[in-house]
Amino acid sequence: MTLRAAKGLASLRSEKVFKAVRGALREGSKQTFRVVQFSVQTNHVHLIVEAKTTPCLARGMQGLCIRLAKAVNRVLGRYGSVWSDRYHARALRTPREVRNALAYVLLNARKHGACGSGVDPCSSAPWFKGWIESVATVGERAPVVQARTWLLSVGWRRGGSISLREGPAGP
């Protein structure tokens, strides 16, 4: 999933905005809709989610978009639209697609020049358990939930763990 921010909005990676976004993502998972991984960039958010059914996906994304918009507007002291349009979705059907999507999302800040070669602090990468390299653990509660589907919990591992050196190329 990709959510694009409205033009003129403050950076979603700024400290206070990101903190609000991370909190909203933490609360956005439900029994039938789960946020499994994410990456917040200056003007968009990448998500990997699971949903029980297509209607659960639509309702879950609608609720998550509203929750995120309210959180962003609250910390910025503003009203109005936060997202430029509907979310963009792409179903992942194979272990390879899932592995590639995980690497893309978790290492996406490098593509935008927002992060060096390490773990992106504005993503769920610090809580991800599939790195080749050793990554320092984070003491706070994870803003994502554990995957339940075979593809996201086991299947993607057929392609091997993900290296911090992988991912999208820089700008």
N, C-alpha and C positions, 0 to 999 in steps of 0.2 A: 504494500500500500504506500502511496505517496500523497501527502497533504501539502499543498502550496499555500504559503501565507499571502495575505493581501499586500499590495504595494504600499510602501510607506510605513509599514509596521517595524517596530524595533527588532533587533536581532533576537531570534529565538534562542541563541546561544549565550546571550548576556546572562550574568549570574542570577539575577532575580527572576527573569523570565524562564530560564531553563529550570530553575528550582520548582516553579509552579507547573511547568510542563511535565517534569518528572513525577511530581505528586499526582497530577491528573492521570498520567499513564498508569501509575501504581494502582489507582482506584478504578481504572477502566475495565479491568478483566472481570468477567462474570462466569457463571457455570457453563454457559453455551458460547461464550466469546472470550478469547484470551489474547492478550498482548504478550508475545513470546520474546521478541527482540525489537530494538528501535535504535534510531540515530537521528539526532536533532541537528540540523544545519541552520545557517543564518535565516533562510527564508523558506525552508521546507522540512518536513519530517518524513523519514522512511520507517515503515513498520512491517514486521512479520507477525501475522496474527493467525489464529486458528478459530474456526467457527464450526458448530455442530451441523448447521444447515445454511443454505443460501439466505433465507430470511433472517436467521440469527446473525449472519455476517452483516447484512444491511442494517439491522437494528443496532447491533453492537457498534458499528462504525458511526452511525448517526449519533448514538449516545456519547461515544468517545469524542467526536468532533465538537459536540456541544460542551462537554466537560472541559476539553482543552481550551476552547474559545472563552469560556467563562473565567477560567484560571488566568489566561493571558490578559484579558481585559481587566480583571481585578487588580493584578500587579502593576499594570500600566495606567490604571485610573482612567480608562477609556471605555467607550461603547462602540458597538458596530461590528461589522464582519471581521473575522480574523482570517478566514480561509478564502482564497480567491475563487474557488469553484469546488465542485465535487471532488472526492478523492479518486485517485487512479488506482485500479486494482489489477493484479495479474495473478492468476492461480498457478501454483507450483505443483507439478504433477510427478516429477521424478526425483530420485535422490540427488542426482547431479544438479538439477535446477535449484533444489533447496540449498545444497552446499554453496553454490555460486551466489545465491541470494544472501545467505548468511555472511559470506565474505564481503559482498558488496555493501550491505547495510552496516555491518559492524566497523568496516574500514573506510566508510564513505567520506569522512572528514578530510582524509588525505587528498581525495579528488578535488575538493573545494579549497585546499590550502589552509584548512582550519586546524590541522593537527599534524604533528610530526610523525615519527615512525612508531610511536608507542600506542597504547590503548587510548581511545578517544573518551575523555571524561563526560562528554555530552551524548553518550550512547549507553546501551546496556552491555557493552564489551567488558567492563570490569566484573560482571557477574556471569559471563559466558564461560562454560566449562569445556569447550572444545578447542582451546588453543594448543598449539604444539609447544610454544614457549611457556615458561612459568610466568604467571601474571599475579601481582599482589592482590590479595583478597580485600574486599571492601566490607567494613564493619556494619554498615547500615542495611536495613531491609531492602531486598531487591525490588526494583520498580517493575519487574516483569515476572511472569509465572512460568513454571516448568511446562514444557511441551508435553502434550498427551498423544498426539498422532504419531504413527510409526515413522513417517517421513521426517518430522522435525525432532523426534527423540532418538531414533536409531538409524533410519535409512540413510540420511545424509552422510553418516560416518563411513560409509562404504568408500567414499572418495578420500578418506583420511582427515585428520585434524587440520585446522586452519592455522596458517602462520601469520604473524603480525606483518610479515613482508609481502603478503598477498594483497589483493584488492585493487580498486580502481587506481589508475595512474593519476598523477597530479595535474594541475591546470596547465 
